[in-house]
Amino acid sequence: MTGMDENQCCRRLLLPVVLMLLALLVGACADGPSGLATTGGGPTSAPPTATASPVPPSPTSPPTATPDPSPTPTPPPPTATTEPTVDPTIFLQQVQANELGWILVLEYHLIEEPGGRWSRTPDNFRRDVEQLIAAGYYPINLIDLARGQIDVPAGKTPIVLTFDDSSSGQCRYLEDGQPDPDSACGILLAAAQAHPQDWQPRATFFVLLDVDLDDRILFGQPEWAEKKLQDLVGWGMEIGSHTISHYRLDQGTEEKIRWQLAVSENTIEAIVPGYELQSLSAPLGMYPEDESLIHGGVWEEQVYDFEAVVEVAGGPSASPFSLNFDPYHIRRNQVFEDELDIWLDYFEIHPELRYISDGDPLTVSIPHPLPERLQGLLAESLPEGMALRQYPLGQ
């Protein structure tokens, strides 16, 4: 055998050995000590989940507990953003608070067509309300003015709407028992619904009980009389007395005056259980010679008392915190023709004389120095529980 033949012979003998060794190596790779099966796949293939070989527990130790998967941590809630605190002085300067300023107490009579000296058309009354809202006025009841309990948003001006004589146009109901949208109470309710942040259903109605004109006895419509009074109070408005029969208090005897006031108040309170009538409109603005008669009294065991009495004219009312304020002589502005426009324009020109709320019913805020026409007029004492705040005028 040549050398070539010997080499070939050696390769032939070694080849089965090599193949056997390769087979063993491949088997070892397929079933090695890790127990993992190799799978094919490209570079993006993820390996399958490993299955651990069972390990018999030791007889001297408890089985190893399989730990629960760690919960995903819940991120903490976002930190609340704290509103910046406004310096009280800067706030009062911004809203221009002046709770010693004047307040309009408007006086209406008939709400009907045609308009005239004592009547306001529904469209004109609706325009009045929209104009007041646009100019930053906010309604309150008369008794709140008299008591100095003025709860009005900051920067707004309180205004009192009063209605004398209880004619049907002030509060008329439709057949279904709902307010006529062209009556005063219907217009006031619609305004409060349309402008909930800028208007509330507040007004004071001075009613009559027995006069020659049926239309002016508790707003006419006797079948709805009790419901109307109860609804007005339920909506947040105020019922006041205009005496029983529009009686001139300057011409009667003490007995007659006490009868008019006591029966008027007690009759209305009986119609609206739980309601306490506290306001009076003196017919024609006339007062009895003895003014203590309108403060309170008794007629045949019927007790009456009033905290507020309005006059028939006189211009804007003084602030309830002014030395010039008298709750038994509250001045009013009659609304006819362009009278309301004149006063709204006046306060646009002289905003320093207009009552502007600080938004806190328990404080009385006034600027320093006060406008010249208001200087020296702050009352010596404020209603119980109220505090005075003075602030410098801004530059």
Secondary structure, DSSP 4 states (H G I P E B T S, - for coil): --HHHHHHHHHHHHHHHHHHHHHHHHHHHHT-TT-PPP----TTPPPPPP-PPP-PPPTTSPPPPPPPPPPPPPPPPPPPPPPPPPPHHHHHHHHT-BTTSBBEEEEE-EE-SSP-SSEE-HHHHHHHHHHHHHTTEEE--HHHHHHT-----TT-EEEEEEEES--GGGS-B-TTSPBPTTSHHHHHHHHHHH-TTT-----EEEE-SS-S-GGGSTTS-GGGHHHHHHHHHHHT-EEEE-TTT---TTSS-HHHHHHHHHHHHHHHHHHSTT----EEE-GGG---SSTHHHHEEEETTEEEE-SEEEEEEESSBPPTTBTT--TTSEEEEE--TTHHHHHHHHHHH-GGGB-B--S-TTEEEEEESPPGGGTT-B-SS-STT-EEEEEEPP-
